[in-house]
């Protein structure tokens, strides 16, 4: 697999390696969250994201942290991305 970083070829601020998908499904997003990363969905408001906080799956929305009650729509999502 080619490991070069793609720059300027796609209109996205998210860096990725050639051949690597821009988005991920719910299962892959949960793996990233377990690794300590923040994840959002393209379909969410751009300030919303989820992470592990104090041992709980947590979503930051409406300027506050909440325990995330995952629903069917979340689990079927294919538009998750990692953010800084």
PDB file of N, CA, C and O in Angstrom:
ATOM      1  N   UNK A   1       0.840  -1.178   0.000  1.00  0.00           N
ATOM      2  CA  UNK A   1       0.000   0.000   0.000  1.00  0.00           C
ATOM      3  C   UNK A   1       0.886   1.242   0.000  1.00  0.00           C
ATOM      4  O   UNK A   1       1.894   1.287   0.705  1.00  0.00           O
ATOM      5  N   UNK A   2       0.522   2.220  -0.767  1.00  0.00           N
ATOM      6  CA  UNK A   2       1.277   3.457  -0.862  1.00  0.00           C
ATOM      7  C   UNK A   2       1.022   4.298   0.385  1.00  0.00           C
ATOM      8  O   UNK A   2      -0.130   4.596   0.703  1.00  0.00           O
ATOM      9  N   UNK A   3       2.092   4.686   1.102  1.00  0.00           N
ATOM     10  CA  UNK A   3       1.963   5.406   2.360  1.00  0.00           C
ATOM     11  C   UNK A   3       2.053   6.926   2.216  1.00  0.00           C
ATOM     12  O   UNK A   3       2.030   7.636   3.221  1.00  0.00           O
ATOM     13  N   UNK A   4       2.155   7.442   0.980  1.00  0.00           N
ATOM     14  CA  UNK A   4       2.310   8.879   0.830  1.00  0.00           C
ATOM     15  C   UNK A   4       1.040   9.620   1.236  1.00  0.00           C
ATOM     16  O   UNK A   4      -0.073   9.155   0.993  1.00  0.00           O
ATOM     17  N   UNK A   5       1.229  10.780   1.858  1.00  0.00           N
ATOM     18  CA  UNK A   5       0.102  11.608   2.279  1.00  0.00           C
ATOM     19  C   UNK A   5      -0.412  12.379   1.063  1.00  0.00           C
ATOM     20  O   UNK A   5       0.371  12.937   0.294  1.00  0.00           O
ATOM     21  N   UNK A   6      -1.721  12.403   0.901  1.00  0.00           N
ATOM     22  CA  UNK A   6      -2.352  13.105  -0.215  1.00  0.00           C
ATOM     23  C   UNK A   6      -2.541  14.563   0.200  1.00  0.00           C
ATOM     24  O   UNK A   6      -3.128  14.837   1.247  1.00  0.00           O
ATOM     25  N   UNK A   7      -2.053  15.487  -0.603  1.00  0.00           N
ATOM     26  CA  UNK A   7      -2.237  16.907  -0.334  1.00  0.00           C
ATOM     27  C   UNK A   7      -2.772  17.587  -1.575  1.00  0.00           C
ATOM     28  O   UNK A   7      -2.251  17.381  -2.671  1.00  0.00           O
ATOM     29  N   UNK A   8      -3.812  18.399  -1.416  1.00  0.00           N
ATOM     30  CA  UNK A   8      -4.326  19.189  -2.514  1.00  0.00           C
ATOM     31  C   UNK A   8      -5.131  18.432  -3.545  1.00  0.00           C
ATOM     32  O   UNK A   8      -5.727  19.042  -4.432  1.00  0.00           O
ATOM     33  N   UNK A   9      -5.161  17.121  -3.446  1.00  0.00           N
ATOM     34  CA  UNK A   9      -5.874  16.326  -4.443  1.00  0.00           C
ATOM     35  C   UNK A   9      -7.376  16.265  -4.153  1.00  0.00           C
ATOM     36  O   UNK A   9      -8.186  16.116  -5.068  1.00  0.00           O
ATOM     37  N   UNK A  10      -7.739  16.382  -2.871  1.00  0.00           N
ATOM     38  CA  UNK A  10      -9.137  16.323  -2.469  1.00  0.00           C
ATOM     39  C   UNK A  10      -9.461  17.561  -1.643  1.00  0.00           C
ATOM     40  O   UNK A  10      -8.581  18.097  -0.969  1.00  0.00           O
ATOM     41  N   UNK A  11     -10.690  18.020  -1.682  1.00  0.00           N
ATOM     42  CA  UNK A  11     -11.063  19.213  -0.929  1.00  0.00           C
ATOM     43  C   UNK A  11     -11.515  18.834   0.476  1.00  0.00           C
ATOM     44  O   UNK A  11     -12.704  18.906   0.785  1.00  0.00           O
ATOM     45  N   UNK A  12     -10.585  18.436   1.318  1.00  0.00           N
ATOM     46  CA  UNK A  12     -10.856  18.114   2.702  1.00  0.00           C
ATOM     47  C   UNK A  12      -9.669  18.519   3.557  1.00  0.00           C
ATOM     48  O   UNK A  12      -8.522  18.351   3.144  1.00  0.00           O
ATOM     49  N   UNK A  13      -9.932  19.055   4.752  1.00  0.00           N
ATOM     50  CA  UNK A  13      -8.823  19.412   5.638  1.00  0.00           C
ATOM     51  C   UNK A  13      -8.277  18.218   6.397  1.00  0.00           C
ATOM     52  O   UNK A  13      -7.314  18.364   7.149  1.00  0.00           O
ATOM     53  N   UNK A  14      -8.859  17.049   6.225  1.00  0.00           N
ATOM     54  CA  UNK A  14      -8.463  15.870   6.976  1.00  0.00           C
ATOM     55  C   UNK A  14      -7.356  15.135   6.224  1.00  0.00           C
ATOM     56  O   UNK A  14      -7.588  14.611   5.134  1.00  0.00           O
ATOM     57  N   UNK A  15      -6.139  15.093   6.806  1.00  0.00           N
ATOM     58  CA  UNK A  15      -5.057  14.398   6.108  1.00  0.00           C
ATOM     59  C   UNK A  15      -5.312  12.894   6.092  1.00  0.00           C
ATOM     60  O   UNK A  15      -5.844  12.339   7.052  1.00  0.00           O
ATOM     61  N   UNK A  16      -4.936  12.250   5.017  1.00  0.00           N
ATOM     62  CA  UNK A  16      -5.075  10.797   4.948  1.00  0.00           C
ATOM     63  C   UNK A  16      -4.047  10.247   3.988  1.00  0.00           C
ATOM     64  O   UNK A  16      -3.478  10.971   3.171  1.00  0.00           O
ATOM     65  N   UNK A  17      -3.821   8.955   4.101  1.00  0.00           N
ATOM     66  CA  UNK A  17      -2.870   8.286   3.233  1.00  0.00           C
ATOM     67  C   UNK A  17      -3.587   7.765   2.003  1.00  0.00           C
ATOM     68  O   UNK A  17      -4.772   7.436   2.057  1.00  0.00           O
ATOM     69  N   UNK A  18      -2.871   7.690   0.899  1.00  0.00           N
ATOM     70  CA  UNK A  18      -3.452   7.201  -0.345  1.00  0.00           C
ATOM     71  C   UNK A  18      -4.043   5.810  -0.117  1.00  0.00           C
ATOM     72  O   UNK A  18      -3.397   4.939   0.464  1.00  0.00           O
ATOM     73  N   UNK A  19      -5.272   5.614  -0.580  1.00  0.00           N
ATOM     74  CA  UNK A  19      -5.948   4.333  -0.419  1.00  0.00           C
ATOM     75  C   UNK A  19      -6.687   4.195   0.900  1.00  0.00           C
ATOM     76  O   UNK A  19      -7.390   3.205   1.102  1.00  0.00           O
ATOM     77  N   UNK A  20      -6.552   5.152   1.798  1.00  0.00           N
ATOM     78  CA  UNK A  20      -7.204   5.112   3.101  1.00  0.00           C
ATOM     79  C   UNK A  20      -8.544   5.839   3.019  1.00  0.00           C
ATOM     80  O   UNK A  20      -8.624   6.935   2.464  1.00  0.00           O
ATOM     81  N   UNK A  21      -9.585   5.238   3.563  1.00  0.00           N
ATOM     82  CA  UNK A  21     -10.913   5.842   3.527  1.00  0.00           C
ATOM     83  C   UNK A  21     -10.972   7.088   4.399  1.00  0.00           C
ATOM     84  O   UNK A  21     -10.320   7.150   5.442  1.00  0.00           O
ATOM     85  N   UNK A  22     -11.738   8.063   3.983  1.00  0.00           N
ATOM     86  CA  UNK A  22     -11.908   9.298   4.744  1.00  0.00           C
ATOM     87  C   UNK A  22     -12.804   9.072   5.966  1.00  0.00           C
ATOM     88  O   UNK A  22     -12.530   9.612   7.038  1.00  0.00           O
ATOM     89  N   UNK A  23     -13.854   8.294   5.817  1.00  0.00           N
ATOM     90  CA  UNK A  23     -14.790   8.057   6.915  1.00  0.00           C
ATOM     91  C   UNK A  23     -14.693   6.609   7.388  1.00  0.00           C
ATOM     92  O   UNK A  23     -14.081   5.759   6.742  1.00  0.00           O
ATOM     93  N   UNK A  24     -15.319   6.357   8.542  1.00  0.00           N
ATOM     94  CA  UNK A  24     -15.337   4.992   9.086  1.00  0.00           C
ATOM     95  C   UNK A  24     -16.713   4.690   9.651  1.00  0.00           C
ATOM     96  O   UNK A  24     -17.524   5.589   9.873  1.00  0.00           O
ATOM     97  N   UNK A  25     -16.959   3.418   9.877  1.00  0.00           N
ATOM     98  CA  UNK A  25     -18.234   3.015  10.456  1.00  0.00           C
ATOM     99  C   UNK A  25     -18.174   3.119  11.986  1.00  0.00           C
ATOM    100  O   UNK A  25     -17.145   3.488  12.551  1.00  0.00           O
ATOM    101  N   UNK A  26     -19.270   2.796  12.633  1.00  0.00           N
ATOM    102  CA  UNK A  26     -19.395   2.924  14.082  1.00  0.00           C
ATOM    103  C   UNK A  26     -18.365   2.068  14.814  1.00  0.00           C
ATOM    104  O   UNK A  26     -17.745   2.534  15.769  1.00  0.00           O
ATOM    105  N   UNK A  27     -18.175   0.832  14.382  1.00  0.00           N
ATOM    106  CA  UNK A  27     -17.235  -0.076  15.050  1.00  0.00           C
ATOM    107  C   UNK A  27     -15.820   0.491  15.005  1.00  0.00           C
ATOM    108  O   UNK A  27     -15.129   0.510  16.023  1.00  0.00           O
ATOM    109  N   UNK A  28     -15.385   0.953  13.836  1.00  0.00           N
ATOM    110  CA  UNK A  28     -14.050   1.545  13.729  1.00  0.00           C
ATOM    111  C   UNK A  28     -13.945   2.829  14.548  1.00  0.00           C
ATOM    112  O   UNK A  28     -12.897   3.108  15.130  1.00  0.00           O
ATOM    113  N   UNK A  29     -15.016   3.604  14.595  1.00  0.00           N
ATOM    114  CA  UNK A  29     -15.029   4.826  15.403  1.00  0.00           C
ATOM    115  C   UNK A  29     -14.857   4.489  16.883  1.00  0.00           C
ATOM    116  O   UNK A  29     -14.132   5.185  17.595  1.00  0.00           O
ATOM    117  N   UNK A  30     -15.513   3.435  17.350  1.00  0.00           N
ATOM    118  CA  UNK A  30     -15.380   3.029  18.755  1.00  0.00           C
ATOM    119  C   UNK A  30     -13.945   2.590  19.060  1.00  0.00           C
ATOM    120  O   UNK A  30     -13.439   2.836  20.156  1.00  0.00           O
ATOM    121  N   UNK A  31     -13.298   1.949  18.106  1.00  0.00           N
ATOM    122  CA  UNK A  31     -11.887   1.566  18.297  1.00  0.00           C
ATOM    123  C   UNK A  31     -11.023   2.813  18.487  1.00  0.00           C
ATOM    124  O   UNK A  31     -10.150   2.843  19.355  1.00  0.00           O
ATOM    125  N   UNK A  32     -11.269   3.837  17.677  1.00  0.00           N
ATOM    126  CA  UNK A  32     -10.506   5.086  17.788  1.00  0.00           C
ATOM    127  C   UNK A  32     -10.772   5.763  19.132  1.00  0.00           C
ATOM    128  O   UNK A  32      -9.850   6.293  19.751  1.00  0.00           O
ATOM    129  N   UNK A  33     -12.021   5.747  19.584  1.00  0.00           N
ATOM    130  CA  UNK A  33     -12.366   6.332  20.878  1.00  0.00           C
ATOM    131  C   UNK A  33     -11.648   5.580  21.999  1.00  0.00           C
ATOM    132  O   UNK A  33     -11.138   6.200  22.932  1.00  0.00           O
ATOM    133  N   UNK A  34     -11.605   4.250  21.914  1.00  0.00           N
ATOM    134  CA  UNK A  34     -10.889   3.455  22.912  1.00  0.00           C
ATOM    135  C   UNK A  34      -9.402   3.798  22.936  1.00  0.00           C
ATOM    136  O   UNK A  34      -8.756   3.674  23.977  1.00  0.00           O
ATOM    137  N   UNK A  35      -8.856   4.228  21.800  1.00  0.00           N
ATOM    138  CA  UNK A  35      -7.450   4.621  21.715  1.00  0.00           C
ATOM    139  C   UNK A  35      -7.218   6.037  22.240  1.00  0.00           C
ATOM    140  O   UNK A  35      -6.084   6.517  22.251  1.00  0.00           O
ATOM    141  N   UNK A  36      -8.291   6.709  22.675  1.00  0.00           N
ATOM    142  CA  UNK A  36      -8.172   8.039  23.248  1.00  0.00           C
ATOM    143  C   UNK A  36      -8.428   9.182  22.281  1.00  0.00           C
ATOM    144  O   UNK A  36      -8.163  10.341  22.602  1.00  0.00           O
ATOM    145  N   UNK A  37      -8.937   8.868  21.106  1.00  0.00           N
ATOM    146  CA  UNK A  37      -9.192   9.910  20.112  1.00  0.00           C
ATOM    147  C   UNK A  37     -10.624  10.431  20.220  1.00  0.00           C
ATOM    148  O   UNK A  37     -11.495   9.780  20.797  1.00  0.00           O
ATOM    149  N   UNK A  38     -10.848  11.614  19.655  1.00  0.00           N
ATOM    150  CA  UNK A  38     -12.193  12.205  19.558  1.00  0.00           C
ATOM    151  C   UNK A  38     -12.736  11.899  18.171  1.00  0.00           C
ATOM    152  O   UNK A  38     -12.018  11.970  17.174  1.00  0.00           O
ATOM    153  N   UNK A  39     -14.015  11.560  18.128  1.00  0.00           N
ATOM    154  CA  UNK A  39     -14.664  11.203  16.867  1.00  0.00           C
ATOM    155  C   UNK A  39     -15.937  12.019  16.704  1.00  0.00           C
ATOM    156  O   UNK A  39     -16.663  12.265  17.666  1.00  0.00           O
ATOM    157  N   UNK A  40     -16.190  12.427  15.481  1.00  0.00           N
ATOM    158  CA  UNK A  40     -17.444  13.101  15.152  1.00  0.00           C
ATOM    159  C   UNK A  40     -18.036  12.438  13.917  1.00  0.00           C
ATOM    160  O   UNK A  40     -17.404  11.588  13.289  1.00  0.00           O
ATOM    161  N   UNK A  41     -19.242  12.833  13.582  1.00  0.00           N
ATOM    162  CA  UNK A  41     -19.861  12.368  12.344  1.00  0.00           C
ATOM    163  C   UNK A  41     -20.050  13.567  11.438  1.00  0.00           C
ATOM    164  O   UNK A  41     -20.355  14.664  11.905  1.00  0.00           O
ATOM    165  N   UNK A  42     -19.872  13.366  10.166  1.00  0.00           N
ATOM    166  CA  UNK A  42     -20.058  14.428   9.196  1.00  0.00           C
ATOM    167  C   UNK A  42     -21.482  14.975   9.276  1.00  0.00           C
ATOM    168  O   UNK A  42     -21.697  16.169   9.063  1.00  0.00           O
ATOM    169  N   UNK A  43     -22.446  14.125   9.579  1.00  0.00           N
ATOM    170  CA  UNK A  43     -23.845  14.540   9.634  1.00  0.00           C
ATOM    171  C   UNK A  43     -24.195  15.325  10.903  1.00  0.00           C
ATOM    172  O   UNK A  43     -25.288  15.886  10.989  1.00  0.00           O
ATOM    173  N   UNK A  44     -23.278  15.379  11.904  1.00  0.00           N
ATOM    174  CA  UNK A  44     -23.537  16.136  13.125  1.00  0.00           C
ATOM    175  C   UNK A  44     -23.145  17.591  12.943  1.00  0.00           C
ATOM    176  O   UNK A  44     -22.418  17.946  12.015  1.00  0.00           O
ATOM    177  N   UNK A  45     -23.638  18.422  13.845  1.00  0.00           N
ATOM    178  CA  UNK A  45     -23.191  19.818  13.937  1.00  0.00           C
ATOM    179  C   UNK A  45     -21.675  19.800  14.147  1.00  0.00           C
ATOM    180  O   UNK A  45     -21.174  18.951  14.884  1.00  0.00           O
ATOM    181  N   UNK A  46     -20.943  20.708  13.524  1.00  0.00           N
ATOM    182  CA  UNK A  46     -19.488  20.638  13.575  1.00  0.00           C
ATOM    183  C   UNK A  46     -18.886  20.852  14.957  1.00  0.00           C
ATOM    184  O   UNK A  46     -17.666  20.743  15.083  1.00  0.00           O
ATOM    185  N   UNK A  47     -19.648  21.148  15.996  1.00  0.00           N
ATOM    186  CA  UNK A  47     -19.080  21.256  17.340  1.00  0.00           C
ATOM    187  C   UNK A  47     -19.291  19.995  18.159  1.00  0.00           C
ATOM    188  O   UNK A  47     -18.715  19.874  19.241  1.00  0.00           O
ATOM    189  N   UNK A  48     -20.098  19.047  17.685  1.00  0.00           N
ATOM    190  CA  UNK A  48     -20.383  17.813  18.419  1.00  0.00           C
ATOM    191  C   UNK A  48     -19.298  16.769  18.176  1.00  0.00           C
ATOM    192  O   UNK A  48     -18.825  16.609  17.050  1.00  0.00           O
ATOM    193  N   UNK A  49     -18.903  16.056  19.238  1.00  0.00           N
ATOM    194  CA  UNK A  49     -17.946  14.963  19.098  1.00  0.00           C
ATOM    195  C   UNK A  49     -18.107  14.006  20.279  1.00  0.00           C
ATOM    196  O   UNK A  49     -18.751  14.346  21.271  1.00  0.00           O
ATOM    197  N   UNK A  50     -17.533  12.831  20.174  1.00  0.00           N
ATOM    198  CA  UNK A  50     -17.603  11.874  21.272  1.00  0.00           C
ATOM    199  C   UNK A  50     -16.199  11.396  21.631  1.00  0.00           C
ATOM    200  O   UNK A  50     -15.275  11.447  20.820  1.00  0.00           O
ATOM    201  N   UNK A  51     -16.070  10.931  22.873  1.00  0.00           N
ATOM    202  CA  UNK A  51     -14.803  10.485  23.422  1.00  0.00           C
ATOM    203  C   UNK A  51     -15.075   9.690  24.694  1.00  0.00           C
ATOM    204  O   UNK A  51     -16.218   9.600  25.142  1.00  0.00           O
ATOM    205  N   UNK A  52     -14.025   9.115  25.273  1.00  0.00           N
ATOM    206  CA  UNK A  52     -14.131   8.486  26.583  1.00  0.00           C
ATOM    207  C   UNK A  52     -13.780   9.549  27.610  1.00  0.00           C
ATOM    208  O   UNK A  52     -12.742  10.202  27.503  1.00  0.00           O
ATOM    209  N   UNK A  53     -14.646   9.725  28.611  1.00  0.00           N
ATOM    210  CA  UNK A  53     -14.408  10.706  29.673  1.00  0.00           C
ATOM    211  C   UNK A  53     -14.809  10.072  30.994  1.00  0.00           C
ATOM    212  O   UNK A  53     -15.960   9.679  31.183  1.00  0.00           O
ATOM    213  N   UNK A  54     -13.860   9.977  31.894  1.00  0.00           N
ATOM    214  CA  UNK A  54     -14.101   9.373  33.213  1.00  0.00           C
ATOM    215  C   UNK A  54     -14.674   7.961  33.098  1.00  0.00           C
ATOM    216  O   UNK A  54     -15.517   7.561  33.902  1.00  0.00           O
ATOM    217  N   UNK A  55     -14.214   7.210  32.098  1.00  0.00           N
ATOM    218  CA  UNK A  55     -14.656   5.829  31.922  1.00  0.00           C
ATOM    219  C   UNK A  55     -15.995   5.658  31.228  1.00  0.00           C
ATOM    220  O   UNK A  55     -16.500   4.539  31.138  1.00  0.00           O
ATOM    221  N   UNK A  56     -16.580   6.737  30.737  1.00  0.00           N
ATOM    222  CA  UNK A  56     -17.877   6.678  30.085  1.00  0.00           C
ATOM    223  C   UNK A  56     -17.767   7.130  28.638  1.00  0.00           C
ATOM    224  O   UNK A  56     -16.988   8.029  28.319  1.00  0.00           O
ATOM    225  N   UNK A  57     -18.544   6.509  27.768  1.00  0.00           N
ATOM    226  CA  UNK A  57     -18.674   6.974  26.399  1.00  0.00           C
ATOM    227  C   UNK A  57     -19.474   8.271  26.471  1.00  0.00           C
ATOM    228  O   UNK A  57     -20.624   8.280  26.911  1.00  0.00           O
ATOM    229  N   UNK A  58     -18.856   9.358  26.036  1.00  0.00           N
ATOM    230  CA  UNK A  58     -19.398  10.690  26.266  1.00  0.00           C
ATOM    231  C   UNK A  58     -19.506  11.453  24.958  1.00  0.00           C
ATOM    232  O   UNK A  58     -18.651  11.326  24.082  1.00  0.00           O
ATOM    233  N   UNK A  59     -20.557  12.241  24.832  1.00  0.00           N
ATOM    234  CA  UNK A  59     -20.722  13.110  23.674  1.00  0.00           C
ATOM    235  C   UNK A  59     -20.699  14.567  24.159  1.00  0.00           C
ATOM    236  O   UNK A  59     -21.309  14.912  25.172  1.00  0.00           O
ATOM    237  N   UNK A  60     -19.988  15.397  23.419  1.00  0.00           N
ATOM    238  CA  UNK A  60     -19.981  16.833  23.686  1.00  0.00           C
ATOM    239  C   UNK A  60     -20.935  17.474  22.688  1.00  0.00           C
ATOM    240  O   UNK A  60     -20.685  17.469  21.483  1.00  0.00           O
ATOM    241  N   UNK A  61     -22.016  18.018  23.195  1.00  0.00           N
ATOM    242  CA  UNK A  61     -23.021  18.663  22.360  1.00  0.00           C
ATOM    243  C   UNK A  61     -23.705  19.758  23.165  1.00  0.00           C
ATOM    244  O   UNK A  61     -23.838  19.643  24.384  1.00  0.00           O
ATOM    245  N   UNK A  62     -24.130  20.794  22.508  1.00  0.00           N
ATOM    246  CA  UNK A  62     -24.803  21.930  23.153  1.00  0.00           C
ATOM    247  C   UNK A  62     -23.964  22.498  24.298  1.00  0.00           C
ATOM    248  O   UNK A  62     -24.484  22.843  25.359  1.00  0.00           O
ATOM    249  N   UNK A  63     -22.630  22.589  24.052  1.00  0.00           N
ATOM    250  CA  UNK A  63     -21.669  23.183  24.990  1.00  0.00           C
ATOM    251  C   UNK A  63     -21.546  22.462  26.329  1.00  0.00           C
ATOM    252  O   UNK A  63     -21.205  23.081  27.337  1.00  0.00           O
ATOM    253  N   UNK A  64     -21.824  21.140  26.345  1.00  0.00           N
ATOM    254  CA  UNK A  64     -21.695  20.370  27.579  1.00  0.00           C
ATOM    255  C   UNK A  64     -21.423  18.896  27.253  1.00  0.00           C
ATOM    256  O   UNK A  64     -21.735  18.425  26.159  1.00  0.00           O
ATOM    257  N   UNK A  65     -20.841  18.181  28.211  1.00  0.00           N
ATOM    258  CA  UNK A  65     -20.610  16.753  28.068  1.00  0.00           C
ATOM    259  C   UNK A  65     -21.800  15.977  28.614  1.00  0.00           C
ATOM    260  O   UNK A  65     -22.363  16.335  29.649  1.00  0.00           O
ATOM    261  N   UNK A  66     -22.186  14.898  27.903  1.00  0.00           N
ATOM    262  CA  UNK A  66     -23.306  14.053  28.305  1.00  0.00           C
ATOM    263  C   UNK A  66     -22.910  12.600  28.071  1.00  0.00           C
ATOM    264  O   UNK A  66     -22.145  12.303  27.153  1.00  0.00           O
ATOM    265  N   UNK A  67     -23.431  11.692  28.902  1.00  0.00           N
ATOM    266  CA  UNK A  67     -23.252  10.271  28.619  1.00  0.00           C
ATOM    267  C   UNK A  67     -23.971   9.992  27.311  1.00  0.00           C
ATOM    268  O   UNK A  67     -25.126  10.378  27.133  1.00  0.00           O
ATOM    269  N   UNK A  68     -23.283   9.321  26.397  1.00  0.00           N
ATOM    270  CA  UNK A  68     -23.843   9.088  25.071  1.00  0.00           C
ATOM    271  C   UNK A  68     -24.706   7.837  25.087  1.00  0.00           C
ATOM    272  O   UNK A  68     -24.203   6.737  25.315  1.00  0.00           O
ATOM    273  N   UNK A  69     -25.986   7.996  24.849  1.00  0.00           N
ATOM    274  CA  UNK A  69     -26.906   6.871  24.677  1.00  0.00           C
ATOM    275  C   UNK A  69     -26.937   6.552  23.190  1.00  0.00           C
ATOM    276  O   UNK A  69     -27.598   7.236  22.408  1.00  0.00           O
ATOM    277  N   UNK A  70     -26.223   5.519  22.816  1.00  0.00           N
ATOM    278  CA  UNK A  70     -26.091   5.138  21.407  1.00  0.00           C
ATOM    279  C   UNK A  70     -27.420   4.573  20.912  1.00  0.00           C
ATOM    280  O   UNK A  70     -28.071   3.798  21.613  1.00  0.00           O
ATOM    281  N   UNK A  71     -27.819   4.963  19.699  1.00  0.00           N
ATOM    282  CA  UNK A  71     -29.050   4.439  19.112  1.00  0.00           C
ATOM    283  C   UNK A  71     -28.753   3.726  17.787  1.00  0.00           C
ATOM    284  O   UNK A  71     -27.604   3.682  17.347  1.00  0.00           O
ATOM    285  N   UNK A  72     -29.776   3.179  17.166  1.00  0.00           N
ATOM    286  CA  UNK A  72     -29.607   2.451  15.900  1.00  0.00           C
ATOM    287  C   UNK A  72     -28.961   3.315  14.827  1.00  0.00           C
ATOM    288  O   UNK A  72     -28.089   2.848  14.094  1.00  0.00           O
ATOM    289  N   UNK A  73     -29.384   4.571  14.731  1.00  0.00           N
ATOM    290  CA  UNK A  73     -28.817   5.474  13.731  1.00  0.00           C
ATOM    291  C   UNK A  73     -27.324   5.662  13.914  1.00  0.00           C
ATOM    292  O   UNK A  73     -26.576   5.721  12.938  1.00  0.00           O
ATOM    293  N   UNK A  74     -26.883   5.758  15.177  1.00  0.00           N
ATOM    294  CA  UNK A  74     -25.450   5.879  15.452  1.00  0.00           C
ATOM    295  C   UNK A  74     -24.703   4.626  15.000  1.00  0.00           C
ATOM    296  O   UNK A  74     -23.652   4.712  14.364  1.00  0.00           O
ATOM    297  N   UNK A  75     -25.253   3.477  15.332  1.00  0.00           N
ATOM    298  CA  UNK A  75     -24.577   2.209  15.005  1.00  0.00           C
ATOM    299  C   UNK A  75     -24.548   1.927  13.507  1.00  0.00           C
ATOM    300  O   UNK A  75     -23.665   1.218  13.025  1.00  0.00           O
ATOM    301  N   UNK A  76     -25.500   2.473  12.776  1.00  0.00           N
ATOM    302  CA  UNK A  76     -25.535   2.266  11.320  1.00  0.00           C
ATOM    303  C   UNK A  76     -24.743   3.324  10.558  1.00  0.00           C
ATOM    304  O   UNK A  76     -24.575   3.221   9.343  1.00  0.00           O
ATOM    305  N   UNK A  77     -24.254   4.343  11.270  1.00  0.00           N
ATOM    306  CA  UNK A  77     -23.532   5.440  10.637  1.00  0.00           C
ATOM    307  C   UNK A  77     -22.260   4.979   9.936  1.00  0.00           C
ATOM    308  O   UNK A  77     -21.547   4.104  10.428  1.00  0.00           O
ATOM    309  N   UNK A  78     -21.990   5.576   8.791  1.00  0.00           N
ATOM    310  CA  UNK A  78     -20.792   5.288   7.999  1.00  0.00           C
ATOM    311  C   UNK A  78     -19.967   6.546   7.772  1.00  0.00           C
ATOM    312  O   UNK A  78     -19.062   6.548   6.937  1.00  0.00           O
ATOM    313  N   UNK A  79     -20.269   7.625   8.509  1.00  0.00           N
ATOM    314  CA  UNK A  79     -19.651   8.927   8.241  1.00  0.00           C
ATOM    315  C   UNK A  79     -18.837   9.454   9.426  1.00  0.00           C
ATOM    316  O   UNK A  79     -18.761  10.665   9.630  1.00  0.00           O
ATOM    317  N   UNK A  80     -18.238   8.570  10.195  1.00  0.00           N
ATOM    318  CA  UNK A  80     -17.433   8.990  11.348  1.00  0.00           C
ATOM    319  C   UNK A  80     -16.028   9.389  10.909  1.00  0.00           C
ATOM    320  O   UNK A  80     -15.445   8.791  10.004  1.00  0.00           O
ATOM    321  N   UNK A  81     -15.497  10.425  11.580  1.00  0.00           N
ATOM    322  CA  UNK A  81     -14.122  10.865  11.321  1.00  0.00           C
ATOM    323  C   UNK A  81     -13.457  11.217  12.646  1.00  0.00           C
ATOM    324  O   UNK A  81     -14.130  11.611  13.599  1.00  0.00           O
ATOM    325  N   UNK A  82     -12.143  11.075  12.703  1.00  0.00           N
ATOM    326  CA  UNK A  82     -11.359  11.451  13.882  1.00  0.00           C
ATOM    327  C   UNK A  82     -11.037  12.936  13.771  1.00  0.00           C
ATOM    328  O   UNK A  82     -10.721  13.432  12.689  1.00  0.00           O
ATOM    329  N   UNK A  83     -11.122  13.648  14.911  1.00  0.00           N
ATOM    330  CA  UNK A  83     -10.776  15.070  14.943  1.00  0.00           C
ATOM    331  C   UNK A  83      -9.705  15.304  15.994  1.00  0.00           C
ATOM    332  O   UNK A  83      -9.439  14.440  16.829  1.00  0.00           O
ATOM    333  N   UNK A  84      -9.093  16.482  15.946  1.00  0.00           N
ATOM    334  CA  UNK A  84      -8.075  16.852  16.954  1.00  0.00           C
ATOM    335  C   UNK A  84      -8.728  17.329  18.226  1.00  0.00           C
ATOM    336  O   UNK A  84      -8.036  17.680  19.181  1.00  0.00           O
TER     337      UNK A  84
END
